[in-house]
Structure formats: C-alpha cells, structure tokens
Amino acid sequence: MGIRLQIQKIGCLLWLVGICFLIPRHVLAEGLTGLEEAKKGIVEIQAGFKDEKGIFRKVKSGSGFLIGGREGKMYIITGNRVARITKKEKRLFCEKHEIQLDTVPAEDVVRIIVKGDVAMETSILASSKAKDFAILNIENIINEKQPLRLREDFEWKAGEKVSVLSFRQEIKGQQFMDSDVEEYIGEIQIKDVNLDKEYSFRYAAELPDDCIGGVLLDEEGYVIGIPNSVLSKPQEGQYAATAVNEIVEVLDNFSIYYDSYLKDKKKEELENLYKESVKIYESGIYKQDSQEKLETALAQVKDMKETGFLTLEEMEEGCASLQAAKNHLALKTDKSKIVVIVLGIILIVLFIWLLQLLIRNRIDEKKRNLQVQNPTTPRRQMHGDGQEVLQSRREISSGQAQKREDYQDTQIEQKDTEVLTEIETSQISAICLARKKTGEEFFTDKERTVIGKGAAAGIRIEGNTAVSREHAVILRKKESYFIRDKGSLNGTFVNGKSLGESEEAIICTGDVVRLANEELVVK
C-alpha cells in the first residue's frame, strides 16, 4: 500500500508539471501586457462601396488594431492596402459579380466589424502608401475591444521573437472576437541591404495567404510594428514591417493619445514616488513649513491621477515636482539634539584653544634653549658697532626690495599668460545650441553635425518623439554655421521660417531653430 501511494503522488506531481508546460506563456501574463489581452484589441476592417440599393459590397478586408480611449476618442491602425481600394480592384470585383462599373459610386466606404455582423462606418484620418499604414477615426468607443500599447522606443535587433496577430479572412462564420484571432510566431532578420528603408525591418514567419494586415507584438505584448505588404516577399516566406516609431510620429503630429511602454514605466515611477511621498508627509518628522511644498505637490499629482489619462510630459512634471518637494524637506530638531550640538561646538573651541597654547609654549621653550646655548650673541647685537648694524639693515632692506621686484615680475608674467590664454580661447570657433524645454546646452565646432533623436546623432534630442532620428544637419563653412533639413517629417524652421528641400540657412547668436515642436536658441 505504501509503494502504491507514493506512485500515485509522483503521478499527480508529473501531471501538474505537464499542465504548467501546456499553458501558453501569454495566458500567464497579467494586464494588457499579455498576448491574450492584446487579442482584444484586434479589429476587422472591410473596404468597399454601396450599390444603387444602398447595400454595402465588400471588395477587400483585413485586420487592424485599436488605440486611444481618451475623452471618448478611439482610433484604428491598419494597412493602407487594407483600407483603400484601387481602381483595378474595383473593376475586377465588378466583373466578377456582374456589376456595371459606371453605376458604382466613386466614394469608397470603410467600416469596422464590432461583433458578428454588427458594423460601424469609419473614415481615414491619415495614411502612407510607401509605409503601408492608415489611421482610421471612429466616433464611439467599442466596449468589446481594448486599445493596445505601443513600444515607441523600439529598436529592432536580429533574432528577436515577434508575435503576429490577425484574423483569417477566408474562415466563414467568424464573430471577429478575441477568440477568433490567430497568433503566429516570427523572428526578426538581419538588415536587408535591398530594403534600404530606415523605417522598416524584415521578419521570417509562416503565414497563411488569408492573413492580411494585423499587428506585430514583442514578448510583453507591446506593438512594435504593422505588416508592410508593399515591401513583403510572401512567396519567399519573408515579410516586412513598418516600425511603430514611424506611426507614433504621425500620432503625435495629430495630438492623438495612445498608451505606451514609456508611459507605463513613467506611470509606475510616479505611483511609487507618490506613495513614498505620502508616507514621508504622514511621518511627522519634518518641519511643518518645509512640508508645505510637498503637500501642494501631492495634491497636484492626486488630481492628475484622477483624470485617468496622463501624457508622458504630465507624468514627468509630476515626478519632478514631488522630487523637488522631497529635497526641500527639513527634519525637526528637538531640544536634546540642540544641547548636544552646542556642547560639541564648545568642546571643539576648547580643543583648538588648548592646542594653540601648547604650540606657543613649545615655541617659547625653544627660544629659551637657544639663548642658553649662545649667551654672547645678544650682547654683540646690542653693543656692536653702529655702522655694522646700519650696514646689516641696508643689506636686509635691499634683499627684501629685490624679492618684491621678483614677485611683481612673476605676477606680471602670470597675468600676461592669462591674457594670452583668454585670447587663444576666444579664437576657438564653436557654436552653442540651448534647448528651451530642458535648458540643455549642446556645443559643436565640427564641419558636419547631425541633430535628431537617434543614437547616431551628434546632437541628440531625447524625450521628443516629434523629432526625427536624423532631423537636420549643421554645416560649418569657414567661420559661419548653416543648418539644413534632412527630409524630416515635421520640418525645420529658423526664426519661424520653414526650410525647403536642400535649402540652407545661416544661424547666428540669438536665432531660434525649431525642429518640429522643439526649440533651440543659438548662443
């Protein structure tokens, strides 16, 4: 019986371990960072037209994903080829369904499937043909769906695993809910020299032909890109994706709210700092007047948290105000501590006074010993020839005068060296750009300096997604500096004037250079 019981226990243990291995990784994830939760953000998009009877005729369809949710506004990101119909596609559709092409209206209709056959019409807010993405505007919140979070700081690396989420387009009877979403695992490949597109990357995956559109997620469930059918090679099993960073720039340009990885991290930092500040405020160990600033900061952050939707800048401002208030705090000092401090100061003063007495006593003792050893020396000095004394005094005075002259010459040489150093320094030709938002100062004296948010930029503008990775370039020509736009999305301006393609503008002290919404002052 004992052996049989042990065998049963071992069997149960193995069964439990097997169940743990069978549970998918994303099912164990919590919150919106899990892939199972991410499936709730996938939506079905249909593009077509309405016939003479007002019936919607679907020409094509594909998958997209939901973002937003602030102030009742939501948006959908999908492929441009999913949302737009070409003339050829419309002609072939009419031929297949025996519809007179001249009876088809020119205006196309784009709609999303809420659930089953419940659809909602939408409109295209912005799109890119080359980067193959479109932003759709919907007026009402879809309760059955949840917006996804974007990885706006995404930098792809070869070998990283990605998940592709999408609906199958040829399966009948779908409700287009999260349970119908298919997941495919892919792997990011090394940079394709034939691709030559900074905004896209390649990945390998086994995708069915009816997997159209969709979204690419990292292991934490954040959006890192969308499939780019323009650059993909499905017949070779190689696919291209447009990086989410490019879409983020457009969203920021339209002031569209979205949840993201950086916002999640900053929100966690703000929450931890807020809880720590509350404990400090309630501890009662700090002076009342020094806590007023912290009390004000806590009230402001509490109001911010109640809004529910905070921008990255708002959360950074909240963290900065709490940290500044914490640095302003001063501990309370009780009477016993004051007494100890006063006694300590008195002891230090007495020690210094005693030390001075000992040193003075030691010096006097040495003088007395010297007089005992040379008793006749003072007499010669007192009763010697007056002429010798006068001569000695003259020699001493002459020596002192010579030392003063040498000292003055040394001082003049030092001042001359300082003047020469200042002249040499003033001849160094360099330019300084001061960032208005943060106060940062950037110096450069190079013949070519790139400005942008990318890691390769000589002057790197961090924390502003509206600035391109290589936004503009500063050129040094002789003793003057010029700036030129590098084909940025949001433009480069000098004193409010926009720079055209290949146009250069000289910049001098006092000029204001604006990259998108980032202002730099030339000093």
Secondary structure as a PSIPRED ss2 file (coil, helix, strand):
# PSIPRED VFORMAT (PSIPRED V4.0)

   1 M C   1.000  0.000  0.000
   2 G H   0.000  1.000  0.000
   3 I H   0.000  1.000  0.000
   4 R H   0.000  1.000  0.000
   5 L H   0.000  1.000  0.000
   6 Q H   0.000  1.000  0.000
   7 I H   0.000  1.000  0.000
   8 Q H   0.000  1.000  0.000
   9 K H   0.000  1.000  0.000
  10 I H   0.000  1.000  0.000
  11 G H   0.000  1.000  0.000
  12 C H   0.000  1.000  0.000
  13 L H   0.000  1.000  0.000
  14 L H   0.000  1.000  0.000
  15 W H   0.000  1.000  0.000
  16 L H   0.000  1.000  0.000
  17 V H   0.000  1.000  0.000
  18 G H   0.000  1.000  0.000
  19 I H   0.000  1.000  0.000
  20 C H   0.000  1.000  0.000
  21 F H   0.000  1.000  0.000
  22 L H   0.000  1.000  0.000
  23 I C   1.000  0.000  0.000
  24 P C   1.000  0.000  0.000
  25 R H   0.000  1.000  0.000
  26 H H   0.000  1.000  0.000
  27 V H   0.000  1.000  0.000
  28 L C   1.000  0.000  0.000
  29 A C   1.000  0.000  0.000
  30 E C   1.000  0.000  0.000
  31 G H   0.000  1.000  0.000
  32 L H   0.000  1.000  0.000
  33 T H   0.000  1.000  0.000
  34 G C   1.000  0.000  0.000
  35 L H   0.000  1.000  0.000
  36 E H   0.000  1.000  0.000
  37 E H   0.000  1.000  0.000
  38 A H   0.000  1.000  0.000
  39 K H   0.000  1.000  0.000
  40 K H   0.000  1.000  0.000
  41 G H   0.000  1.000  0.000
  42 I E   0.000  0.000  1.000
  43 V E   0.000  0.000  1.000
  44 E E   0.000  0.000  1.000
  45 I E   0.000  0.000  1.000
  46 Q E   0.000  0.000  1.000
  47 A E   0.000  0.000  1.000
  48 G E   0.000  0.000  1.000
  49 F E   0.000  0.000  1.000
  50 K E   0.000  0.000  1.000
  51 D C   1.000  0.000  0.000
  52 E C   1.000  0.000  0.000
  53 K C   1.000  0.000  0.000
  54 G C   1.000  0.000  0.000
  55 I C   1.000  0.000  0.000
  56 F E   0.000  0.000  1.000
  57 R E   0.000  0.000  1.000
  58 K E   0.000  0.000  1.000
  59 V E   0.000  0.000  1.000
  60 K E   0.000  0.000  1.000
  61 S E   0.000  0.000  1.000
  62 G E   0.000  0.000  1.000
  63 S E   0.000  0.000  1.000
  64 G E   0.000  0.000  1.000
  65 F E   0.000  0.000  1.000
  66 L E   0.000  0.000  1.000
  67 I E   0.000  0.000  1.000
  68 G E   0.000  0.000  1.000
  69 G E   0.000  0.000  1.000
  70 R E   0.000  0.000  1.000
  71 E C   1.000  0.000  0.000
  72 G C   1.000  0.000  0.000
  73 K E   0.000  0.000  1.000
  74 M E   0.000  0.000  1.000
  75 Y E   0.000  0.000  1.000
  76 I E   0.000  0.000  1.000
  77 I E   0.000  0.000  1.000
  78 T E   0.000  0.000  1.000
  79 G C   1.000  0.000  0.000
  80 N H   0.000  1.000  0.000
  81 R H   0.000  1.000  0.000
  82 V H   0.000  1.000  0.000
  83 A H   0.000  1.000  0.000
  84 R C   1.000  0.000  0.000
  85 I C   1.000  0.000  0.000
  86 T C   1.000  0.000  0.000
  87 K H   0.000  1.000  0.000
  88 K H   0.000  1.000  0.000
  89 E H   0.000  1.000  0.000
  90 K H   0.000  1.000  0.000
  91 R H   0.000  1.000  0.000
  92 L H   0.000  1.000  0.000
  93 F H   0.000  1.000  0.000
  94 C H   0.000  1.000  0.000
  95 E H   0.000  1.000  0.000
  96 K H   0.000  1.000  0.000
  97 H C   1.000  0.000  0.000
  98 E C   1.000  0.000  0.000
  99 I C   1.000  0.000  0.000
 100 Q C   1.000  0.000  0.000
 101 L H   0.000  1.000  0.000
 102 D H   0.000  1.000  0.000
 103 T H   0.000  1.000  0.000
 104 V C   1.000  0.000  0.000
 105 P C   1.000  0.000  0.000
 106 A C   1.000  0.000  0.000
 107 E C   1.000  0.000  0.000
 108 D C   1.000  0.000  0.000
 109 V E   0.000  0.000  1.000
 110 V E   0.000  0.000  1.000
 111 R E   0.000  0.000  1.000
 112 I E   0.000  0.000  1.000
 113 I E   0.000  0.000  1.000
 114 V E   0.000  0.000  1.000
 115 K E   0.000  0.000  1.000
 116 G C   1.000  0.000  0.000
 117 D C   1.000  0.000  0.000
 118 V E   0.000  0.000  1.000
 119 A E   0.000  0.000  1.000
 120 M E   0.000  0.000  1.000
 121 E E   0.000  0.000  1.000
 122 T E   0.000  0.000  1.000
 123 S E   0.000  0.000  1.000
 124 I E   0.000  0.000  1.000
 125 L E   0.000  0.000  1.000
 126 A E   0.000  0.000  1.000
 127 S E   0.000  0.000  1.000
 128 S E   0.000  0.000  1.000
 129 K C   1.000  0.000  0.000
 130 A C   1.000  0.000  0.000
 131 K C   1.000  0.000  0.000
 132 D C   1.000  0.000  0.000
 133 F E   0.000  0.000  1.000
 134 A E   0.000  0.000  1.000
 135 I E   0.000  0.000  1.000
 136 L E   0.000  0.000  1.000
 137 N E   0.000  0.000  1.000
 138 I E   0.000  0.000  1.000
 139 E C   1.000  0.000  0.000
 140 N C   1.000  0.000  0.000
 141 I C   1.000  0.000  0.000
 142 I C   1.000  0.000  0.000
 143 N C   1.000  0.000  0.000
 144 E C   1.000  0.000  0.000
 145 K C   1.000  0.000  0.000
 146 Q C   1.000  0.000  0.000
 147 P C   1.000  0.000  0.000
 148 L C   1.000  0.000  0.000
 149 R E   0.000  0.000  1.000
 150 L E   0.000  0.000  1.000
 151 R C   1.000  0.000  0.000
 152 E C   1.000  0.000  0.000
 153 D C   1.000  0.000  0.000
 154 F C   1.000  0.000  0.000
 155 E C   1.000  0.000  0.000
 156 W C   1.000  0.000  0.000
 157 K C   1.000  0.000  0.000
 158 A C   1.000  0.000  0.000
 159 G C   1.000  0.000  0.000
 160 E C   1.000  0.000  0.000
 161 K E   0.000  0.000  1.000
 162 V E   0.000  0.000  1.000
 163 S E   0.000  0.000  1.000
 164 V E   0.000  0.000  1.000
 165 L E   0.000  0.000  1.000
 166 S E   0.000  0.000  1.000
 167 F C   1.000  0.000  0.000
 168 R E   0.000  0.000  1.000
 169 Q C   1.000  0.000  0.000
 170 E C   1.000  0.000  0.000
 171 I C   1.000  0.000  0.000
 172 K C   1.000  0.000  0.000
 173 G C   1.000  0.000  0.000
 174 Q C   1.000  0.000  0.000
 175 Q C   1.000  0.000  0.000
 176 F C   1.000  0.000  0.000
 177 M C   1.000  0.000  0.000
 178 D H   0.000  1.000  0.000
 179 S H   0.000  1.000  0.000
 180 D H   0.000  1.000  0.000
 181 V C   1.000  0.000  0.000
 182 E E   0.000  0.000  1.000
 183 E E   0.000  0.000  1.000
 184 Y E   0.000  0.000  1.000
 185 I E   0.000  0.000  1.000
 186 G E   0.000  0.000  1.000
 187 E E   0.000  0.000  1.000
 188 I E   0.000  0.000  1.000
 189 Q C   1.000  0.000  0.000
 190 I C   1.000  0.000  0.000
 191 K C   1.000  0.000  0.000
 192 D C   1.000  0.000  0.000
 193 V C   1.000  0.000  0.000
 194 N C   1.000  0.000  0.000
 195 L C   1.000  0.000  0.000
 196 D C   1.000  0.000  0.000
 197 K C   1.000  0.000  0.000
 198 E C   1.000  0.000  0.000
 199 Y C   1.000  0.000  0.000
 200 S E   0.000  0.000  1.000
 201 F E   0.000  0.000  1.000
 202 R E   0.000  0.000  1.000
 203 Y E   0.000  0.000  1.000
 204 A E   0.000  0.000  1.000
 205 A C   1.000  0.000  0.000
 206 E C   1.000  0.000  0.000
 207 L C   1.000  0.000  0.000
 208 P C   1.000  0.000  0.000
 209 D C   1.000  0.000  0.000
 210 D C   1.000  0.000  0.000
 211 C E   0.000  0.000  1.000
 212 I C   1.000  0.000  0.000
 213 G E   0.000  0.000  1.000
 214 G C   1.000  0.000  0.000
 215 V E   0.000  0.000  1.000
 216 L E   0.000  0.000  1.000
 217 L E   0.000  0.000  1.000
 218 D C   1.000  0.000  0.000
 219 E C   1.000  0.000  0.000
 220 E C   1.000  0.000  0.000
 221 G C   1.000  0.000  0.000
 222 Y C   1.000  0.000  0.000
 223 V E   0.000  0.000  1.000
 224 I E   0.000  0.000  1.000
 225 G E   0.000  0.000  1.000
 226 I E   0.000  0.000  1.000
 227 P E   0.000  0.000  1.000
 228 N E   0.000  0.000  1.000
 229 S E   0.000  0.000  1.000
 230 V E   0.000  0.000  1.000
 231 L E   0.000  0.000  1.000
 232 S E   0.000  0.000  1.000
 233 K E   0.000  0.000  1.000
 234 P H   0.000  1.000  0.000
 235 Q H   0.000  1.000  0.000
 236 E H   0.000  1.000  0.000
 237 G C   1.000  0.000  0.000
 238 Q E   0.000  0.000  1.000
 239 Y E   0.000  0.000  1.000
 240 A E   0.000  0.000  1.000
 241 A E   0.000  0.000  1.000
 242 T E   0.000  0.000  1.000
 243 A E   0.000  0.000  1.000
 244 V H   0.000  1.000  0.000
 245 N H   0.000  1.000  0.000
 246 E H   0.000  1.000  0.000
 247 I H   0.000  1.000  0.000
 248 V H   0.000  1.000  0.000
 249 E H   0.000  1.000  0.000
 250 V H   0.000  1.000  0.000
 251 L H   0.000  1.000  0.000
 252 D H   0.000  1.000  0.000
 253 N H   0.000  1.000  0.000
 254 F C   1.000  0.000  0.000
 255 S C   1.000  0.000  0.000
 256 I C   1.000  0.000  0.000
 257 Y C   1.000  0.000  0.000
 258 Y C   1.000  0.000  0.000
 259 D E   0.000  0.000  1.000
 260 S E   0.000  0.000  1.000
 261 Y H   0.000  1.000  0.000
 262 L H   0.000  1.000  0.000
 263 K H   0.000  1.000  0.000
 264 D H   0.000  1.000  0.000
 265 K H   0.000  1.000  0.000
 266 K H   0.000  1.000  0.000
 267 K H   0.000  1.000  0.000
 268 E H   0.000  1.000  0.000
 269 E H   0.000  1.000  0.000
 270 L H   0.000  1.000  0.000
 271 E H   0.000  1.000  0.000
 272 N H   0.000  1.000  0.000
 273 L H   0.000  1.000  0.000
 274 Y H   0.000  1.000  0.000
 275 K H   0.000  1.000  0.000
 276 E H   0.000  1.000  0.000
 277 S H   0.000  1.000  0.000
 278 V H   0.000  1.000  0.000
 279 K H   0.000  1.000  0.000
 280 I H   0.000  1.000  0.000
 281 Y H   0.000  1.000  0.000
 282 E H   0.000  1.000  0.000
 283 S H   0.000  1.000  0.000
 284 G C   1.000  0.000  0.000
 285 I C   1.000  0.000  0.000
 286 Y E   0.000  0.000  1.000
 287 K C   1.000  0.000  0.000
 288 Q H   0.000  1.000  0.000
 289 D H   0.000  1.000  0.000
 290 S H   0.000  1.000  0.000
 291 Q H   0.000  1.000  0.000
 292 E H   0.000  1.000  0.000
 293 K H   0.000  1.000  0.000
 294 L H   0.000  1.000  0.000
 295 E H   0.000  1.000  0.000
 296 T H   0.000  1.000  0.000
 297 A H   0.000  1.000  0.000
 298 L H   0.000  1.000  0.000
 299 A H   0.000  1.000  0.000
 300 Q H   0.000  1.000  0.000
 301 V H   0.000  1.000  0.000
 302 K H   0.000  1.000  0.000
 303 D H   0.000  1.000  0.000
 304 M H   0.000  1.000  0.000
 305 K H   0.000  1.000  0.000
 306 E H   0.000  1.000  0.000
 307 T H   0.000  1.000  0.000
 308 G C   1.000  0.000  0.000
 309 F C   1.000  0.000  0.000
 310 L C   1.000  0.000  0.000
 311 T C   1.000  0.000  0.000
 312 L H   0.000  1.000  0.000
 313 E H   0.000  1.000  0.000
 314 E H   0.000  1.000  0.000
 315 M H   0.000  1.000  0.000
 316 E H   0.000  1.000  0.000
 317 E H   0.000  1.000  0.000
 318 G H   0.000  1.000  0.000
 319 C H   0.000  1.000  0.000
 320 A H   0.000  1.000  0.000
 321 S H   0.000  1.000  0.000
 322 L H   0.000  1.000  0.000
 323 Q H   0.000  1.000  0.000
 324 A H   0.000  1.000  0.000
 325 A H   0.000  1.000  0.000
 326 K H   0.000  1.000  0.000
 327 N H   0.000  1.000  0.000
 328 H C   1.000  0.000  0.000
 329 L C   1.000  0.000  0.000
 330 A C   1.000  0.000  0.000
 331 L E   0.000  0.000  1.000
 332 K C   1.000  0.000  0.000
 333 T C   1.000  0.000  0.000
 334 D C   1.000  0.000  0.000
 335 K H   0.000  1.000  0.000
 336 S H   0.000  1.000  0.000
 337 K H   0.000  1.000  0.000
 338 I H   0.000  1.000  0.000
 339 V H   0.000  1.000  0.000
 340 V H   0.000  1.000  0.000
 341 I H   0.000  1.000  0.000
 342 V H   0.000  1.000  0.000
 343 L H   0.000  1.000  0.000
 344 G H   0.000  1.000  0.000
 345 I H   0.000  1.000  0.000
 346 I H   0.000  1.000  0.000
 347 L H   0.000  1.000  0.000
 348 I H   0.000  1.000  0.000
 349 V H   0.000  1.000  0.000
 350 L H   0.000  1.000  0.000
 351 F H   0.000  1.000  0.000
 352 I H   0.000  1.000  0.000
 353 W H   0.000  1.000  0.000
 354 L H   0.000  1.000  0.000
 355 L H   0.000  1.000  0.000
 356 Q H   0.000  1.000  0.000
 357 L H   0.000  1.000  0.000
 358 L H   0.000  1.000  0.000
 359 I H   0.000  1.000  0.000
 360 R H   0.000  1.000  0.000
 361 N H   0.000  1.000  0.000
 362 R H   0.000  1.000  0.000
 363 I H   0.000  1.000  0.000
 364 D H   0.000  1.000  0.000
 365 E H   0.000  1.000  0.000
 366 K H   0.000  1.000  0.000
 367 K H   0.000  1.000  0.000
 368 R H   0.000  1.000  0.000
 369 N H   0.000  1.000  0.000
 370 L H   0.000  1.000  0.000
 371 Q H   0.000  1.000  0.000
 372 V H   0.000  1.000  0.000
 373 Q H   0.000  1.000  0.000
 374 N C   1.000  0.000  0.000
 375 P C   1.000  0.000  0.000
 376 T C   1.000  0.000  0.000
 377 T H   0.000  1.000  0.000
 378 P H   0.000  1.000  0.000
 379 R H   0.000  1.000  0.000
 380 R H   0.000  1.000  0.000
 381 Q H   0.000  1.000  0.000
 382 M H   0.000  1.000  0.000
 383 H H   0.000  1.000  0.000
 384 G C   1.000  0.000  0.000
 385 D C   1.000  0.000  0.000
 386 G H   0.000  1.000  0.000
 387 Q H   0.000  1.000  0.000
 388 E H   0.000  1.000  0.000
 389 V H   0.000  1.000  0.000
 390 L H   0.000  1.000  0.000
 391 Q H   0.000  1.000  0.000
 392 S H   0.000  1.000  0.000
 393 R H   0.000  1.000  0.000
 394 R H   0.000  1.000  0.000
 395 E H   0.000  1.000  0.000
 396 I H   0.000  1.000  0.000
 397 S H   0.000  1.000  0.000
 398 S H   0.000  1.000  0.000
 399 G H   0.000  1.000  0.000
 400 Q H   0.000  1.000  0.000
 401 A H   0.000  1.000  0.000
 402 Q H   0.000  1.000  0.000
 403 K H   0.000  1.000  0.000
 404 R H   0.000  1.000  0.000
 405 E H   0.000  1.000  0.000
 406 D H   0.000  1.000  0.000
 407 Y H   0.000  1.000  0.000
 408 Q H   0.000  1.000  0.000
 409 D H   0.000  1.000  0.000
 410 T H   0.000  1.000  0.000
 411 Q H   0.000  1.000  0.000
 412 I H   0.000  1.000  0.000
 413 E H   0.000  1.000  0.000
 414 Q H   0.000  1.000  0.000
 415 K H   0.000  1.000  0.000
 416 D H   0.000  1.000  0.000
 417 T H   0.000  1.000  0.000
 418 E H   0.000  1.000  0.000
 419 V H   0.000  1.000  0.000
 420 L H   0.000  1.000  0.000
 421 T H   0.000  1.000  0.000
 422 E H   0.000  1.000  0.000
 423 I H   0.000  1.000  0.000
 424 E H   0.000  1.000  0.000
 425 T H   0.000  1.000  0.000
 426 S H   0.000  1.000  0.000
 427 Q C   1.000  0.000  0.000
 428 I C   1.000  0.000  0.000
 429 S C   1.000  0.000  0.000
 430 A C   1.000  0.000  0.000
 431 I E   0.000  0.000  1.000
 432 C E   0.000  0.000  1.000
 433 L E   0.000  0.000  1.000
 434 A E   0.000  0.000  1.000
 435 R E   0.000  0.000  1.000
 436 K C   1.000  0.000  0.000
 437 K C   1.000  0.000  0.000
 438 T C   1.000  0.000  0.000
 439 G C   1.000  0.000  0.000
 440 E C   1.000  0.000  0.000
 441 E E   0.000  0.000  1.000
 442 F E   0.000  0.000  1.000
 443 F E   0.000  0.000  1.000
 444 T E   0.000  0.000  1.000
 445 D C   1.000  0.000  0.000
 446 K C   1.000  0.000  0.000
 447 E C   1.000  0.000  0.000
 448 R E   0.000  0.000  1.000
 449 T E   0.000  0.000  1.000
 450 V E   0.000  0.000  1.000
 451 I E   0.000  0.000  1.000
 452 G E   0.000  0.000  1.000
 453 K C   1.000  0.000  0.000
 454 G C   1.000  0.000  0.000
 455 A C   1.000  0.000  0.000
 456 A C   1.000  0.000  0.000
 457 A C   1.000  0.000  0.000
 458 G C   1.000  0.000  0.000
 459 I E   0.000  0.000  1.000
 460 R E   0.000  0.000  1.000
 461 I C   1.000  0.000  0.000
 462 E C   1.000  0.000  0.000
 463 G C   1.000  0.000  0.000
 464 N C   1.000  0.000  0.000
 465 T C   1.000  0.000  0.000
 466 A C   1.000  0.000  0.000
 467 V C   1.000  0.000  0.000
 468 S C   1.000  0.000  0.000
 469 R C   1.000  0.000  0.000
 470 E C   1.000  0.000  0.000
 471 H C   1.000  0.000  0.000
 472 A E   0.000  0.000  1.000
 473 V E   0.000  0.000  1.000
 474 I E   0.000  0.000  1.000
 475 L E   0.000  0.000  1.000
 476 R E   0.000  0.000  1.000
 477 K E   0.000  0.000  1.000
 478 K C   1.000  0.000  0.000
 479 E C   1.000  0.000  0.000
 480 S E   0.000  0.000  1.000
 481 Y E   0.000  0.000  1.000
 482 F E   0.000  0.000  1.000
 483 I E   0.000  0.000  1.000
 484 R E   0.000  0.000  1.000
 485 D E   0.000  0.000  1.000
 486 K C   1.000  0.000  0.000
 487 G C   1.000  0.000  0.000
 488 S C   1.000  0.000  0.000
 489 L C   1.000  0.000  0.000
 490 N C   1.000  0.000  0.000
 491 G C   1.000  0.000  0.000
 492 T E   0.000  0.000  1.000
 493 F E   0.000  0.000  1.000
 494 V E   0.000  0.000  1.000
 495 N C   1.000  0.000  0.000
 496 G C   1.000  0.000  0.000
 497 K E   0.000  0.000  1.000
 498 S E   0.000  0.000  1.000
 499 L C   1.000  0.000  0.000
 500 G C   1.000  0.000  0.000
 501 E C   1.000  0.000  0.000
 502 S C   1.000  0.000  0.000
 503 E C   1.000  0.000  0.000
 504 E E   0.000  0.000  1.000
 505 A E   0.000  0.000  1.000
 506 I E   0.000  0.000  1.000
 507 I E   0.000  0.000  1.000
 508 C C   1.000  0.000  0.000
 509 T C   1.000  0.000  0.000
 510 G C   1.000  0.000  0.000
 511 D C   1.000  0.000  0.000
 512 V E   0.000  0.000  1.000
 513 V E   0.000  0.000  1.000
 514 R E   0.000  0.000  1.000
 515 L E   0.000  0.000  1.000
 516 A C   1.000  0.000  0.000
 517 N C   1.000  0.000  0.000
 518 E E   0.000  0.000  1.000
 519 E E   0.000  0.000  1.000
 520 L E   0.000  0.000  1.000
 521 V E   0.000  0.000  1.000
 522 V E   0.000  0.000  1.000
 523 K C   1.000  0.000  0.000
